[in-house]
Amino acid sequence: MRSLRFALISVLVAGACTEPPADDGSPTPSVSPTPSDSPSVVPTGARLADGTPLPAGCTAAVVESQTVAFVADGRAWALDPNTAELSCLFPVEDAGPFSWGPQGDRVLLGGFEVRGVGGDAPDLPAIQTAVGAFDWGHPIGLAVAFADGKGNPRKRFIDDGRLITLDALPPGSYLEVAYHPSGLALSFVVETDEGQEIWLSTNEGEDPERLIFSKRGTTFTSLAFSPDGQTLWWTAQHAEGYPELHFMRLDTRTGFGTAWRGTEGTVTDGLRLAPAGPRAAVTQGAACEEHEALILDRGETTVALPDEARPTEALGWIDRATLLVSAGGCGETIDLYTVDARGEEEDPALLALEVEIAAPRTQVVDPPEEVPAPDPEVEPPPEGVG
């Protein structure tokens, strides 16, 4: 991705209209210089990388290439990270999780409100239901699977707003949710009296199967399916005080591997898998002020923003090699960067400054059509794998 650090970004802004001189010969009023004309004035407030303020109004039409979305000045925006083309999407009162569906045409806002963008994308009003862990249904976004305020597994359908409880799942407090990219299965992290467990079920919560159970106080902090649907990945915080990234092949379900081990005394969550290839990203650090975005690639660990003193967070992948990262937060605004995980771009590319929240707005392509399963004649251990 082309760096924008030194690029001049053009945005549609309201131009200043001048009138001809009046009949009495009064001179045309002079135009005051903009803040960027004076080196002593430092722009503040939400703005693009070159200091240009966000435009007034909210009328531009969104385009597919605008794969970075953010909220600032009470509005949602979409930005093309290559050309800096900017569109205002809609006014926002409560951005909430600001999580985009798998086709980039609907977003989950505060209060479980859903807003659609373009075409026939749906809108749903806010409801009085607390949302904990959640994930969008795949590959279109026809539902959201989530844990409510009491940790119960539930689902909301986007076409009519209907809510159901996934009663066939085992009892416990549901901490993490992941939708299989085919849309045919769900995975959950469940807290029980015996510890934490990872389960797999159909997309309606039927036929639950325990895959993983914890030993000696290990907790599971995030999980995700690989984009090809072949593998389940999760981050584990081991009782000995170190994090690891594990995986299980769904066509066997008889064991798991370890792809990465973090530093002793750290905490890791926020697993983000690239849309293709081996790369992943996590956010390390227990307290918000300690957060640091890491890129994991074939056993190598890279700090996403090594020169940044503020907290950083891995927000998600724009493409297989480009990670969206925030700097700041913890009650303050954030700045947005893209980072080239291949190392071909020497510096991170600054996109926007002092925005409220941001997320990738990308589209899932070529999703799998089935969930891999073991040979029925070779069943996995009934008690799962610790």
Buried (B, 14 or more C-beta within 10 A) or exposed (E): BEBBEEBEBEBBEEEEEEEEEEEEEEEEEEEEEEBEEEEEEEBEEBBBBBBBBBBEEBEBEBEEEBBBBBBBBEBBBBBBBBBBBBBBBBEBEEBBBBBBBBBBBBBBBBBBBBBBBEEEBBEBEBEEEEBBBBBBBBBBBBBBBBBBEEBBBBBBBBEEBEEEEBEEBBEBBBBBBBBBBBBBBBBBBBBBEEBBBBBBBBBBBEEBBBBBBBEEEBBBBBBBBBBBBBBBBBBBBBEEEBBBBBBBBBEEBBEBEEBBBBEEEBBBBBBBBBBBBEBBBBBBBEEEEEBBBBBBBEEEBBBBBEEBEBBBBBBBBBBBBBBBBBBBBEEEBBBBBBBBBBEEBEBBBBBBBBBBBBBBBBBBEEBBEEBBBBEEEEEBEEEBBE
